[in-house]
Amino acid sequence: MFTFINRFTVTGDKTEFEAVVGEITAYMSAQPGFRSHRLYRSAADAQVYVETAEWDDAVSHKQATGSPEFRSRVGRVMALAQAEPAPFDLITQHGA
């Protein structure tokens, strides 16, 4: 599994930001290898969001994010927020 985590600081309209992220998620969920997406808003600072996306593998994620359709959607997000994206490796996991 491949996990991608992105921290956003929203500088534009938060409602519009959430809507655009929702549109991107709808597009990405139809791409091969997509598993899940979560969007969190900080309880301490309403301008800060974190999203997590899980994919079957890094290749699937790279193919999806390399498409012109994805790039055009991301441009809309970048007009509303500063992003700090990065891939992450799972080190430990605990559950009930």
C-alpha positions, 0 to 999 in steps of 0.5 A: 500500500502507498500512503500520501499525506498533504498538509494545506494552509488555506488562504482562500475561501474554506468552503470553496477549498473543501468543494474543490478537494471533493471534486478531486476526490471524486475524480481520483476515486475512479482511478485504478489503484485508489483505495481511500481518501480522508480530509481533516480540518485542524480543531486548533486552526480552522485554516489548516487541513490534512488529507490522506490518500491510500493507493495500491502502490506508488505507480498507481498514484503517480499515473493518476496524478500525472494526468492533465485532468488531475493537474487542472483540478490541482491548480484550482486548489493551489489558488486557495491554499499552500500545500506540503505534500509528501509520500509516507511509509507505514512504520507501525499500526495498532488496532483493536 
